[in-house]
Amino acid sequence: MSEGSFVLGIAIISEARVCGSLQFPPRSNDNHTHLSKISETLANTVVPKGDPERAKRTLPYFFSVGISSIPKAGVGVWTEVPLVAGMVFGPFEGKILKKNHAYKAGEYSWEVRKQSKVHHCVDAADKSISNWMRYVNCADDEQWQTMTAFQYMGKIYYKTYKPVLPYTEILIWYGDDYASKLGIEVKAKKFLQPPKEITGFPCDVCSSLFSSPESLRSHRKKHARMQHDGRHRCPECSYSSDKATHLRRHLLTHSGEKPHACPHCPKRFSRVDHLRTHLLLHTGQKQHACTTCGERFSLKHYLVQHERTHSGERPYRCPDCGKDFTRASHLNGHRRLHTRQRPYPCPHCEYRSTESGTLTRHISRKHAR
């Protein structure tokens, strides 16, 4: 961020905030891009003042408060849906403190200045009169910034300045010097060598990256043919079939309807062949045997995955760092380390996880009686 920019944010430091500072823009140089968006502001959830949990309850329905992705930063605000650039949120709410008021260190507040002098401070320390914006963290690296702040008519708003992935924490950036003064641990940038060039065999349909042409050819068969061939195509994904009945059966996977019930457990399925596959878990039938060690599996898919432990094949390549994996699910979990996505929130506390299995273990250890 350029020196002298008025775009600052609010930082959590061990659950305490310090004052951010914002300059009034000159009247003759109003930022029309920001101002034109005020009418399109996504309003906070209306909660009467005085509610002890008002700050959290004002969250838009697609946001949540959870443990921050930044170490020692307490909690932060996470989005459960993708956000587009240009979305405006606000205004930031709290107690208005005049310039002659004695500010206390560690408050959740914005200090607003006019011509380099303090005009007033918006103090969000009291959860019963503030809103969710008090929980928005300062990024520990500029690359993770997703929002900017601006002031209009004495009020402060936040705006997304780039697309934001779902299940990520929304963050504002102060700048290295300012963040360091606040006590935020800014990650050192690496200038020793250029980024590693990742090579491989990309899929022309979904852009997945593979370690060998054989792995790519095997994967490519899962996609529908792209030419106009008269096939019945799913409007929700790339599936297609030459039979309309097959497409109708497939559409059940998108509608959520599961008409086929397992007679042995509560599970239900949208397709009867999926039920038949599931029943193998109850019967114990394992008809697929490994030719190397003899271990048997109920599903061919499991056998294929197992055989890679003998062959050393790792077909799925990370496009961010080049690491290879035996399973697509392992790659998907790994890639969340690059994006900082945590899709699995705990229903009992503010913990979030990158993988469902990790969440299950967390619930078992922390919340099971």
C-alpha positions in Angstrom: 0.0 0.0 0.0 1.4 3.4 -0.9 2.8 5.7 1.8 0.3 8.3 2.9 -2.8 6.2 2.1 -5.7 6.7 4.4 -6.8 3.1 4.0 -6.2 1.5 7.4 -7.8 -1.2 9.4 -8.5 -2.6 12.9 -6.1 -5.1 14.5 -6.7 -7.7 17.1 -3.7 -8.2 19.4 -4.5 -10.9 22.0 -8.1 -9.8 22.0 -7.3 -6.1 22.4 -7.5 -3.4 19.7 -5.7 -0.1 19.3 -6.8 3.0 17.6 -6.7 3.1 13.8 -6.5 6.5 12.2 -8.4 7.9 9.2 -8.1 11.3 7.4 -11.1 13.2 6.1 -10.6 13.4 2.4 -10.6 17.0 1.1 -14.1 18.2 -0.1 -12.7 19.1 -3.5 -11.2 15.7 -4.1 -14.0 13.3 -3.0 -13.6 9.7 -3.9 -16.6 9.2 -6.2 -15.9 5.5 -6.6 -16.5 5.0 -2.8 -19.3 7.5 -2.5 -21.3 6.0 -5.4 -21.3 2.7 -3.6 -22.8 4.0 -0.3 -26.3 3.4 -1.7 -25.4 -0.2 -2.3 -24.1 -0.9 1.2 -24.9 -4.3 2.6 -26.7 -3.4 5.8 -25.9 -5.0 9.1 -28.4 -7.2 10.8 -30.6 -5.0 12.9 -30.1 -5.6 16.7 -31.2 -3.2 19.4 -28.5 -1.5 21.4 -28.0 -2.9 24.9 -27.8 -6.6 23.9 -24.6 -8.0 25.5 -23.9 -9.9 22.3 -25.0 -7.2 19.9 -21.7 -7.0 18.1 -21.8 -10.7 16.9 -25.5 -10.7 16.2 -25.2 -7.8 13.7 -23.2 -10.1 11.4 -24.7 -10.5 7.9 -26.0 -14.0 7.5 -23.1 -15.1 5.3 -20.4 -14.0 7.8 -19.4 -15.7 11.0 -17.0 -15.0 13.9 -14.3 -17.7 14.4 -10.7 -18.2 15.6 -8.5 -16.1 13.4 -6.1 -17.5 10.8 -3.5 -15.2 12.2 -1.6 -16.7 15.2 -2.4 -15.0 18.6 -5.0 -12.8 17.0 -8.0 -14.0 18.9 -11.1 -14.2 16.7 -11.9 -12.7 13.3 -14.7 -12.5 10.7 -15.0 -15.3 8.1 -17.1 -15.3 5.0 -19.1 -18.5 4.2 -19.7 -17.4 0.6 -17.6 -15.9 -2.2 -17.5 -12.1 -2.3 -17.0 -10.0 -5.4 -14.9 -6.8 -5.5 -16.7 -3.6 -4.7 -19.0 -4.8 -1.9 -19.5 -2.2 0.8 -20.2 -2.9 4.5 -21.0 -0.6 7.4 -21.0 1.8 8.9 -18.6 0.9 11.8 -20.6 1.5 15.0 -19.5 2.4 18.5 -19.4 5.3 21.0 -18.4 8.7 19.5 -15.7 10.2 21.6 -14.8 13.8 21.1 -11.2 14.9 20.6 -10.9 16.2 24.2 -11.7 12.7 25.5 -8.8 10.7 27.1 -8.4 7.6 24.9 -7.4 4.4 26.6 -4.9 2.0 25.1 -6.3 -1.3 23.7 -9.7 0.0 22.7 -11.5 -1.3 19.6 -11.6 2.1 17.9 -11.1 4.3 14.9 -9.5 7.7 15.4 -10.7 10.0 12.7 -8.5 13.0 11.9 -9.3 16.2 10.0 -6.3 18.1 8.6 -3.9 16.1 10.7 -5.8 16.8 14.0 -8.0 14.4 15.9 -11.7 15.1 15.1 -13.3 12.3 17.0 -13.0 8.6 17.8 -15.4 5.8 17.2 -14.9 3.4 20.1 -16.3 -0.1 19.7 -15.0 -1.5 23.0 -18.6 -2.0 24.3 -20.1 -5.0 22.5 -23.6 -3.9 23.4 -23.4 -0.8 21.2 -20.9 -1.8 18.5 -21.2 -4.1 15.6 -19.4 -7.0 13.9 -16.8 -4.8 12.2 -14.9 -4.5 15.5 -13.8 -8.1 14.9 -12.2 -7.5 11.5 -8.4 -8.2 11.8 -5.4 -6.6 10.2 -3.6 -8.9 7.8 -0.1 -10.2 8.7 0.9 -9.9 5.1 -0.3 -7.5 2.4 -1.2 -10.3 0.1 -4.0 -11.4 2.4 -5.7 -8.1 2.5 -9.3 -8.3 1.1 -10.9 -5.1 2.4 -10.1 -1.4 2.5 -11.7 1.2 4.8 -12.9 4.7 3.8 -14.8 7.5 5.6 -17.8 9.3 4.3 -20.0 11.8 6.2 -18.3 11.1 9.5 -18.9 7.3 9.2 -16.5 4.5 8.4 -17.2 1.8 5.8 -15.3 -1.3 4.6 -15.1 -2.4 1.0 -13.9 -5.5 -0.7 -11.3 -4.5 -3.3 -10.8 -7.9 -4.9 -12.8 -11.2 -5.1 -12.7 -13.2 -1.9 -12.8 -17.0 -1.6 -15.5 -18.6 0.6 -14.4 -19.9 4.0 -11.7 -17.3 4.4 -11.1 -14.6 6.9 -11.7 -11.1 5.7 -8.7 -8.8 6.5 -7.6 -5.2 6.3 -4.0 -4.1 5.8 -2.3 -1.3 7.7 1.2 -1.4 6.0 4.4 -2.8 7.5 5.4 0.2 9.5 2.0 0.9 11.0 1.3 -2.8 11.7 4.7 -3.1 13.5 3.9 -0.1 15.7 0.7 -1.9 16.8 2.6 -5.0 17.7 1.3 -7.1 14.8 3.8 -9.7 13.7 4.4 -9.0 10.1 5.7 -12.0 8.1 9.1 -11.3 6.5 9.0 -11.2 2.7 11.4 -13.6 0.8 13.5 -11.9 -1.9 16.3 -14.5 -2.1 14.9 -16.3 -5.2 12.0 -15.9 -7.7 8.8 -18.0 -7.2 9.2 -21.6 -8.3 7.8 -22.4 -11.7 5.3 -25.3 -11.4 5.2 -27.6 -14.4 2.8 -30.5 -15.1 0.0 -31.6 -17.3 -3.1 -29.3 -16.9 -6.7 -30.4 -17.7 -8.2 -28.2 -20.4 -11.6 -28.3 -18.8 -11.1 -27.8 -15.0 -7.4 -26.7 -14.9 -6.4 -29.4 -12.5 -2.7 -30.2 -12.7 -1.3 -33.7 -13.0 2.2 -35.2 -12.7 2.0 -37.4 -15.9 0.1 -37.6 -19.2 -1.3 -40.9 -18.2 -2.9 -39.4 -15.1 -4.3 -36.6 -17.1 -5.9 -38.9 -19.7 -7.5 -41.0 -16.9 -8.9 -37.8 -15.3 -10.1 -36.3 -18.7 -12.5 -39.2 -19.2 -14.6 -37.9 -16.3 -15.5 -34.8 -18.2 -18.3 -34.7 -20.7 -17.3 -34.3 -24.4 -17.3 -30.6 -25.3 -18.6 -30.8 -28.8 -22.2 -30.6 -29.9 -23.0 -34.2 -29.9 -26.7 -34.3 -28.9 -26.0 -35.5 -25.4 -28.2 -34.6 -22.4 -26.2 -32.2 -20.3 -26.6 -31.3 -16.7 -27.1 -27.5 -16.2 -25.3 -27.6 -12.8 -22.0 -29.4 -13.7 -20.1 -31.0 -16.6 -22.0 -34.3 -16.5 -23.7 -35.5 -19.7 -25.4 -38.7 -20.9 -26.8 -40.1 -24.1 -29.9 -41.1 -22.1 -32.4 -38.7 -20.6 -33.2 -41.1 -17.8 -29.5 -41.1 -16.7 -29.6 -37.3 -16.6 -32.7 -37.3 -14.4 -31.1 -39.7 -12.1 -28.0 -37.5 -11.9 -30.0 -34.4 -11.2 -31.0 -35.9 -7.9 -27.4 -35.4 -6.7 -28.0 -31.6 -7.0 -31.6 -31.4 -5.6 -30.6 -33.2 -2.4 -33.4 -35.7 -2.8 -32.3 -39.2 -1.5 -35.0 -41.7 -2.1 -32.9 -44.9 -1.5 -32.5 -45.8 2.2 -30.1 -48.3 3.7 -32.0 -51.0 5.6 -29.1 -51.4 8.1 -28.3 -47.7 9.1 -29.8 -44.2 8.8 -28.0 -43.3 5.6 -29.9 -42.5 2.4 -28.7 -42.1 -1.2 -29.8 -40.3 -4.4 -28.8 -43.3 -6.6 -29.5 -46.9 -6.2 -26.0 -47.9 -7.4 -24.6 -45.7 -4.6 -26.8 -47.7 -2.1 -25.5 -51.0 -3.5 -21.9 -49.8 -3.0 -22.7 -48.7 0.5 -24.2 -52.1 1.4 -20.9 -53.7 0.8 -19.7 -52.1 4.0 -22.4 -54.0 5.9 -21.9 -57.3 4.2 -18.1 -57.2 4.5 -17.7 -58.4 0.9 -14.3 -57.4 -0.5 -14.0 -58.6 -4.1 -11.1 -56.4 -5.2 -7.7 -57.8 -4.3 -4.3 -56.1 -4.6 -2.0 -58.2 -6.9 1.1 -57.1 -4.9 0.2 -57.7 -1.3 -3.1 -59.5 -1.4 -5.1 -56.9 0.6 -8.7 -56.8 -0.4 -11.1 -54.0 -0.7 -14.9 -53.5 -1.1 -14.6 -50.8 -3.8 -12.3 -50.7 -6.8 -11.7 -47.0 -6.1 -10.1 -48.0 -2.7 -7.9 -50.6 -4.5 -6.6 -48.0 -7.0 -5.7 -45.7 -4.2 -4.0 -48.5 -2.3 -2.0 -49.7 -5.3 -0.3 -46.3 -5.5 1.4 -47.1 -2.2 3.3 -49.8 -4.1 3.9 -48.0 -7.4 4.8 -44.6 -5.8 2.4 -42.9 -8.2 1.2 -39.5 -7.1 -0.9 -38.1 -9.9 -2.3 -35.0 -8.3 0.0 -32.0 -8.4 -0.4 -28.7 -6.4 -0.3 -25.8 -8.9 1.0 -23.5 -6.0 4.0 -25.4 -4.8 4.4 -28.5 -7.0 3.8 -31.1 -4.3 2.3 -34.4 -5.5 -0.4 -36.4 -3.8 -2.0 -39.9 -4.2 -5.5 -38.7 -3.7 -7.4 -35.7 -5.0 -9.0 -35.2 -1.5 -5.5 -34.9 0.0 -4.6 -32.3 -2.7 -7.8 -30.3 -1.9 -6.9 -30.3 1.8 -3.4 -29.2 1.1 -4.4 -26.3 -1.2 -6.3 -24.8 1.7 -3.0 -24.2 3.3 -2.2 -21.8 0.4 -5.6 -20.1 0.3 -6.2 -20.1 4.2 -9.7 -21.5 3.6 -11.3 -23.3 6.6 -14.6 -24.7 5.4 -15.5 -26.6 8.5 -16.7 -24.5 11.5 -17.3 -26.1 14.9 -21.0 -25.9 15.9 -20.1 -25.6 19.6 -17.3 -23.0 19.6 -15.3 -20.6 17.3 -12.9 -23.3 16.0 -12.6 -23.8 12.2 -10.7 -26.5 10.3 -9.4 -27.1 6.9 -10.6 -30.8 6.9 -13.7 -32.5 8.1 -11.7 -35.2 9.9 -9.8 -32.7 11.9 -13.1 -31.1 12.9 -14.5 -34.5 14.0 -11.4 -35.1 16.2 -11.8 -31.6 17.7 -15.4 -32.2 18.6 -14.5 -35.6 20.1 -11.7 -34.1 22.3 -13.3 -30.8 23.3 -17.0 -31.3 23.3 -17.9 -35.0 23.7 -19.2 -35.9 27.1 
